């Protein structure tokens, strides 16, 4: 038996939320996906509200993952304690709310999803993800294990992928909002992509109005970031996994853009 898991890139602002609500169920049906994981940490540009999390679940997501903007909206802390389907990085300090991984039931069997955050070029120092994942894997006996690595450095994501090759079903990267063209199966059978990309404005700098980013890099007076308007996109990768062995059979991009928008 096979399981198809759809991993969707970071949702950015109202345009990203609109895109998820408009197109996720369509893409799920089109891909015949059995399970959907969506990174939601930028739903409010910085952070996510409980109401936005519920909208993403209603749109068809099974799990929401977070990253460096986990606490951008502080009201999400109590929600995380109550909702097992939203994950923050497992290598955050142990006293913070929420959980970093979960086991979820599917028709093909139990699925483990683990959320990690990198340390290279990030603005804080979480616990070492390479050591944390070893601790977590000792607690999990599911055949199908999926890891999200929310990180800036491509080298850090690749290194994690190769370290876990043959031990997990797939690893995907998030955070940069720029999709990479390296969806593949690593030598020992683990699916991999360095970055899913993002869900939100197509004509933007990582989802933000281009002129605001240009202004920042020019050294102008700082202004608050705002999401861009216009056409939108949803960038995602579909992993097909053998449920008996946990090995990845296929990893393919299934991006959507406004020129091929579908209705729910």
Backbone torsions as a table, in degrees:
resi	resn	phi	psi	omega
1	UNK	NA	143.8	179.8
2	UNK	-111.2	152.0	172.6
3	UNK	-123.3	135.0	176.4
4	UNK	-111.0	122.8	-179.9
5	UNK	-116.4	128.7	-179.3
6	UNK	-102.0	120.3	178.8
7	UNK	-108.2	122.3	-171.5
8	UNK	-111.9	133.6	-177.2
9	UNK	-68.4	161.6	-173.3
10	UNK	-42.6	124.9	177.3
11	UNK	-82.2	124.4	-174.5
12	UNK	-116.7	113.9	171.3
13	UNK	62.6	-170.3	179.7
14	UNK	-59.7	-38.9	177.6
15	UNK	-61.3	-38.9	178.0
16	UNK	-67.9	-40.4	177.7
17	UNK	-63.0	-43.0	178.3
18	UNK	-60.7	-41.2	-178.4
19	UNK	-65.2	-43.2	178.8
20	UNK	-61.6	-47.8	-178.1
21	UNK	-65.4	-29.3	-176.2
22	UNK	-84.8	-30.3	-166.0
23	UNK	-128.1	-12.7	-173.2
24	UNK	-64.1	-44.3	-179.3
25	UNK	-63.5	-37.5	177.3
26	UNK	-61.6	-48.7	-178.0
27	UNK	-65.2	-37.3	178.0
28	UNK	-61.1	-44.2	178.1
29	UNK	-66.5	-44.5	-177.5
30	UNK	-60.1	-41.6	-178.3
31	UNK	-85.3	-8.3	-174.1
32	UNK	55.7	41.0	-178.6
33	UNK	-73.0	138.9	178.9
34	UNK	-92.1	-20.6	-172.3
35	UNK	-152.9	140.1	-175.7
36	UNK	-130.2	130.2	174.9
37	UNK	-119.1	128.8	-178.1
38	UNK	-123.8	130.6	172.3
39	UNK	-82.2	123.0	-174.0
40	UNK	-117.9	13.8	-170.2
41	UNK	-69.1	-15.0	179.3
42	UNK	-111.7	20.9	-178.9
43	UNK	-58.1	-32.6	174.6
44	UNK	-104.3	25.8	-171.1
45	UNK	72.7	-52.9	173.8
46	UNK	-126.0	98.8	179.8
47	UNK	99.0	-179.3	-179.5
48	UNK	-143.9	144.5	176.5
49	UNK	-96.3	159.0	175.3
50	UNK	-56.0	-38.8	-179.8
51	UNK	-63.7	-39.9	178.1
52	UNK	-67.2	-38.8	176.9
53	UNK	-59.9	-43.3	179.0
54	UNK	-63.2	-37.9	177.5
55	UNK	-62.7	-41.7	-179.7
56	UNK	-66.7	-40.5	175.5
57	UNK	-62.9	-44.1	179.8
58	UNK	-62.5	-29.0	-179.5
59	UNK	-75.3	-12.6	176.5
60	UNK	128.2	0.9	179.0
61	UNK	-76.0	143.6	174.4
62	UNK	-95.5	-33.0	180.0
63	UNK	-139.9	141.8	172.5
64	UNK	-112.7	131.0	176.0
65	UNK	-108.0	157.9	-177.8
66	UNK	-126.6	-175.0	-178.3
67	UNK	-158.0	-136.9	-174.4
68	UNK	-69.9	-16.2	177.6
69	UNK	-101.6	23.2	-177.9
70	UNK	-51.9	-42.6	-173.9
71	UNK	-99.5	19.9	178.3
72	UNK	-60.6	-32.4	173.8
73	UNK	-117.9	104.6	-168.9
74	UNK	-64.0	-22.0	-179.9
75	UNK	-67.0	-12.7	179.9
76	UNK	-72.7	-18.2	-175.4
77	UNK	-60.2	-51.3	-179.7
78	UNK	-65.9	-36.3	178.9
79	UNK	-61.4	-40.3	-179.3
80	UNK	-64.1	-34.9	178.2
81	UNK	-66.8	-29.2	-176.8
82	UNK	-92.2	-25.3	-174.2
83	UNK	-111.0	115.4	-177.9
84	UNK	-79.7	-7.7	-176.1
85	UNK	-93.4	1.5	174.0
86	UNK	-114.4	127.1	-173.1
87	UNK	-115.8	135.6	169.6
88	UNK	-105.6	165.5	-177.6
89	UNK	-53.4	131.4	-176.9
90	UNK	-68.3	-23.8	-178.1
91	UNK	-94.2	16.2	165.4
92	UNK	-68.0	164.8	178.0
93	UNK	-56.2	140.6	-172.9
94	UNK	-64.6	-18.5	-177.0
95	UNK	-83.5	-7.4	-178.3
96	UNK	-78.1	158.1	-177.9
97	UNK	-65.6	165.6	172.5
98	UNK	85.4	-169.6	-177.0
99	UNK	-138.0	154.0	-176.2
100	UNK	-101.6	-7.4	176.2
101	UNK	-156.6	163.8	179.6
102	UNK	-154.7	159.7	175.3
103	UNK	-112.4	127.8	-174.1
104	UNK	-127.5	139.2	-177.9
105	UNK	-84.7	137.0	173.8
106	UNK	-133.6	170.1	178.5
107	UNK	-65.0	-23.5	-179.9
108	UNK	-90.1	-3.0	-178.6
109	UNK	122.5	176.8	-178.2
110	UNK	-67.5	142.0	179.9
111	UNK	-122.6	130.7	174.9
112	UNK	-102.2	133.3	175.5
113	UNK	-122.2	127.2	-177.9
114	UNK	-121.6	133.1	179.8
115	UNK	-110.4	124.2	178.1
116	UNK	-125.1	157.0	175.4
117	UNK	-126.7	140.6	-179.0
118	UNK	-80.2	174.4	-178.5
119	UNK	-118.1	-17.8	-178.0
120	UNK	-72.5	125.4	175.6
121	UNK	59.6	26.8	175.2
122	UNK	-102.6	163.9	-171.1
123	UNK	-94.4	24.4	177.9
124	UNK	-163.1	175.1	-176.5
125	UNK	-124.6	84.8	175.7
126	UNK	-69.5	173.6	175.9
127	UNK	-62.9	156.1	-176.5
128	UNK	-62.3	115.8	-177.0
129	UNK	-67.4	-27.5	-179.2
130	UNK	-70.1	-29.8	176.4
131	UNK	-85.7	-37.0	-179.4
132	UNK	-63.2	-40.7	-177.5
133	UNK	-64.4	-31.8	178.0
134	UNK	-64.7	-40.4	178.4
135	UNK	-64.0	-42.6	-177.3
136	UNK	-67.3	-44.2	-177.0
137	UNK	-62.1	-28.0	177.0
138	UNK	-68.2	-19.7	-178.1
139	UNK	-95.7	-5.9	-172.5
140	UNK	-113.8	130.6	176.5
141	UNK	-116.0	11.2	177.6
142	UNK	-68.6	146.2	176.7
143	UNK	-73.7	-37.6	-176.1
144	UNK	-100.5	112.4	-176.9
145	UNK	-127.0	129.3	-178.6
146	UNK	-123.8	135.2	-177.3
147	UNK	-122.6	131.1	169.2
148	UNK	-103.4	130.5	178.7
149	UNK	-113.9	103.6	-177.8
150	UNK	-89.2	99.4	-170.1
151	UNK	-151.8	154.5	179.6
152	UNK	-81.7	-45.4	-171.7
153	UNK	-82.9	125.9	176.5
154	UNK	-62.8	-34.6	-179.4
155	UNK	-63.6	-36.5	-179.8
156	UNK	-67.6	-39.4	178.6
157	UNK	-67.9	-44.7	179.0
158	UNK	-62.0	-42.7	180.0
159	UNK	-61.2	-42.5	177.6
160	UNK	-63.6	-40.9	178.9
161	UNK	-59.2	-46.3	-178.9
162	UNK	-71.3	-34.2	177.6
163	UNK	-63.5	-35.4	-176.4
164	UNK	-95.9	-0.6	-177.8
165	UNK	-56.4	126.8	-179.0
166	UNK	86.3	-6.2	-178.2
167	UNK	-110.7	-18.7	176.6
168	UNK	-131.8	167.9	-178.3
169	UNK	-80.3	-41.2	-178.9
170	UNK	-162.0	152.3	172.7
171	UNK	-132.2	133.0	174.2
172	UNK	-128.0	150.7	178.1
173	UNK	-101.0	150.6	172.3
174	UNK	-135.8	179.5	172.8
175	UNK	109.5	-43.1	-174.6
176	UNK	-78.0	-17.4	-178.5
177	UNK	66.7	11.0	179.3
178	UNK	-117.4	117.1	-176.5
179	UNK	-69.4	141.6	177.4
180	UNK	-105.5	155.6	-173.4
181	UNK	-99.5	29.5	-173.8
182	UNK	-115.8	29.9	174.6
183	UNK	-59.0	125.4	-170.6
184	UNK	-160.9	174.2	169.7
185	UNK	-113.6	120.8	-179.3
186	UNK	-68.7	163.7	-170.6
187	UNK	-53.4	-30.9	-176.9
188	UNK	-100.4	9.2	170.8
189	UNK	105.3	13.4	177.9
190	UNK	-98.3	129.4	174.9
191	UNK	-71.1	148.4	-174.0
192	UNK	-153.7	143.2	165.3
193	UNK	-150.2	138.4	-175.2
194	UNK	-68.9	-40.4	175.8
195	UNK	-151.8	132.8	179.4
196	UNK	-67.7	-32.7	-171.8
197	UNK	104.8	-141.8	-176.2
198	UNK	-147.9	167.1	174.1
199	UNK	-120.9	113.6	-176.8
200	UNK	160.2	-152.0	-173.6
201	UNK	-63.2	129.0	178.6
202	UNK	-70.5	-42.2	-176.8
203	UNK	-96.4	81.2	-173.7
204	UNK	-158.0	172.5	169.0
205	UNK	-108.0	97.8	-177.8
206	UNK	60.7	27.4	179.8
207	UNK	100.8	-12.1	-175.9
208	UNK	-98.3	151.7	177.2
209	UNK	-54.5	126.2	-175.2
210	UNK	-54.9	-38.4	-176.8
211	UNK	-64.4	-27.9	178.5
212	UNK	-72.1	-39.1	176.8
213	UNK	-70.0	-39.7	176.8
214	UNK	-59.1	-44.2	179.5
215	UNK	-59.8	-41.3	179.7
216	UNK	-62.9	-46.6	-177.0
217	UNK	-72.6	-21.2	174.4
218	UNK	-75.9	-19.2	-178.1
219	UNK	92.0	18.9	178.7
220	UNK	-71.5	173.4	176.6
221	UNK	-58.0	135.6	-177.5
222	UNK	-66.1	143.7	175.6
223	UNK	-131.7	160.2	-179.7
224	UNK	-73.0	134.6	178.8
225	UNK	-66.2	143.5	175.4
226	UNK	-134.8	144.4	179.6
227	UNK	-68.9	154.7	178.1
228	UNK	-82.5	159.1	175.7
229	UNK	-104.7	-177.0	177.8
230	UNK	99.6	-161.4	-177.1
231	UNK	-62.4	154.7	-177.3
232	UNK	-125.6	170.2	-179.9
233	UNK	-144.2	160.6	172.5
234	UNK	-134.1	116.5	-176.4
235	UNK	-107.3	131.8	-171.7
236	UNK	-155.0	162.7	175.3
237	UNK	-130.1	136.8	178.8
238	UNK	-104.7	123.2	177.5
239	UNK	-108.4	129.3	175.4
240	UNK	-106.8	126.5	-171.0
241	UNK	-126.2	140.8	172.3
242	UNK	-76.6	115.4	-174.0
243	UNK	-67.1	-24.8	-178.8
244	UNK	-77.6	-38.9	-176.2
245	UNK	-103.0	-20.8	-175.1
246	UNK	79.6	1.9	-179.6
247	UNK	-79.4	144.0	178.3
248	UNK	-81.2	132.5	-179.3
249	UNK	-99.4	-27.3	-177.8
250	UNK	-158.9	144.9	174.2
251	UNK	-136.4	117.7	-175.2
252	UNK	-141.3	144.8	175.6
253	UNK	-74.3	140.4	179.7
254	UNK	-136.7	50.3	-176.3
255	UNK	-68.2	150.8	173.5
256	UNK	-122.9	140.2	173.9
257	UNK	-131.0	167.7	-173.5
258	UNK	-59.9	-27.1	179.5
259	UNK	-67.8	-18.1	173.9
260	UNK	-127.4	40.0	178.4
261	UNK	-64.3	142.4	174.7
262	UNK	-124.4	154.2	178.3
263	UNK	-86.7	159.0	179.6
264	UNK	-69.4	NA	NA
